[in-house]
Amino acid sequence: MARIQIPLDALTSRLHLGDRFASMRETSLAQRFSNIRPITEFFDFKHVSKPADFGEVQSRVNYNLGRFSSNYLIVLLMICIYGFLTNLALLFDIIFVIAAHWVIGKLGGRDLEIGSQRFTTSQLYTGVYIIAVPVFLWASPFQFILWIIGASGVTIIGHAAFMEKPIDEAFSGEAV
């Protein structure tokens, strides 16, 4: 049976995803959220239509990823919050590790004494990870990450593909 080869580089290069991620690294958080579009513009169902072909899908996605990038970031954050609220074991594990590191850091390198027992910081860190690693693996983090990628990809690319460009932008690339 022949293997199916998917040219991922050809697909991602057409969408200019590398350029988008490079520009996201250069902006601050305040600048990132300064161009949030109003919710009425983001959910404007009058400008939703089926694209005619893949070329139009590419054009719409390129335009809308730039136009609604802050809105899409908020959508991604909301999907992540929903994911953590539905995977409480993973949320507990992350909070447990952060809280344990904070408490151990508060000791300032001293040993923890509980009654007649004395625990060094390396013993405390070992105990934290003996608990945290199995809970982390049980919480299926890889499934969580793949779910976040799939849900946000379908939502964001779907919105960007079906949202029409404004009339003045639609004809700006055509030669007269």
N, C-alpha and C positions, 0 to 999 in steps of 0.2 A: 504494500500500500504506500502511495506517495505521501510525503509530508507536505502539509500546507504551510507555505511561507507567507507571513504577514509583514509587509514592509512598514514597520512602525516609524522608521525615520522619514519615509516619504509622507506619512500621514501627519506627523508632528511638525515637520518643516513647513507644510502648507498652512498650518494654523499659527505659525510663528510663536509657539509656546516658549521657546528658550528666551526670546527677546522680552516677552511679558514677565517672566520670572526674574530676569536681570533687572528690569526697571522696578520691580517690587522691592528688591533688596536695597535700592538706593534711596527710597523714600522713608520718611519717619512715620510713626503711627498717627500723629496729628494730621499730616498731609494725606495719609492713606484714607482717612475717614472724612476729609474735608470736601470731597466731591460726591457725597452720597446723594443719589437721585431720590426725589420724593416717591413715596409708596404708590401714589396715584399714577406716576409715570412708569414705575417698575411693573405694576399690574394693569397696564392700559390694554384691555382686551380688544379695543378697536384696532390696534396695530399688530394683532396676532394673525398670522396666515401661514399656510403651508408653502415652503419654498419650492420653486419650480424644478431646480436641479441641484447637484452637489456644488456647483460653482456659486450659486446663490447662498447655499448653506455656509460655505467658507466665508463669503463676503459678510454675511450677517453675523456669524460667530466672531470674526475679527473685529467688526465694528462694535458689537454689543459687549464683548469682553473688555474693551477699553472704556466704553461708556458707562457700564454698570459694574465696574470692577469692585468698588467699595460695597455695593449691594450684594454682590456675589460672595465677598468675604464674610459679610454678616450671615448670609445663608449657610455658608460652610461652618461658621461658628455655631449657629443654631443646630445644625445637623450633628456636630460634635457633642454639644450639650445633651441633645436627645439621646445620642449613642451612649454617653456616660451614664445617663439616668436609667437607661434600660440594661446596662451592664454594671450592676452595682458592685460585683466582685472586683472588677478592674478599677472602678472608682475608689473603693475601699483600699485596695492595694496601693494605689498611687498616693492617697492621703496618708496611709500608714507609713510608707517609706519617707515621705516628706516630713511628717511629724516626728518620726524616729530620728532622722538626721538632725532636725532642729533641736530635739531634746538632748541628743548626744553632743551636739555642738555647744549647747548651753553649759555642759559640764566643764568645758575649757581644758580638756585633756586629763582631768582628774578621774579617778576611779569612782564608780557608783557603788555605794554601800547600802545594802538593804539588810538590816539586822546584822547577822554575823557574816553574811556573804559579801564578797568584794568582786566586782566585775570591771575588767579593764575596757577601754574604748574598743579595742579590737574584738574582744568577746561580745560586746554589745552590737557592733556592726555585723559580726558573724551571725548572731542570733536574729537580727532583723532580716538578713538575707535568707536564713534557713526558713523563715516564715514567709517572706515576700516572694521568693522565686517560685515555689510550688503554687501559691495562690495566683501569681501572675500567669503562669502557664495554664492553670485551670480556668482562668477567666477568658481564655482564647483571644489574646491581643491581636494576632494576625488576622483572624476573622473580623475583628472590630475594625482594623485598619482597612481591610478590603471592603467592608461594608461602607465605611466613610467615603472611600474613593469612589465606589460605585454609586452610592446615593447622591453624593454631591456632583459627580460627573453627569449623571442622567439629568439631574435638576438644572444645573447651571448650563450645560451645553444644550439641553432641550429648550430652555428659556431663550438662550442666545440665538438658537437656530430658528425658532418660530417667531421671534419679535422682529417686526419689519424695521428697516431704517427709516428715518424721517424723509419726507419727499425731497427736501433740499440736499440731503446727503446721498440719496439713491442715485441721482443723476450726476453727481460731482465727478465720478470716475469715467464717464462716457465721453467720447470725442464727439464734437459737433460737426 
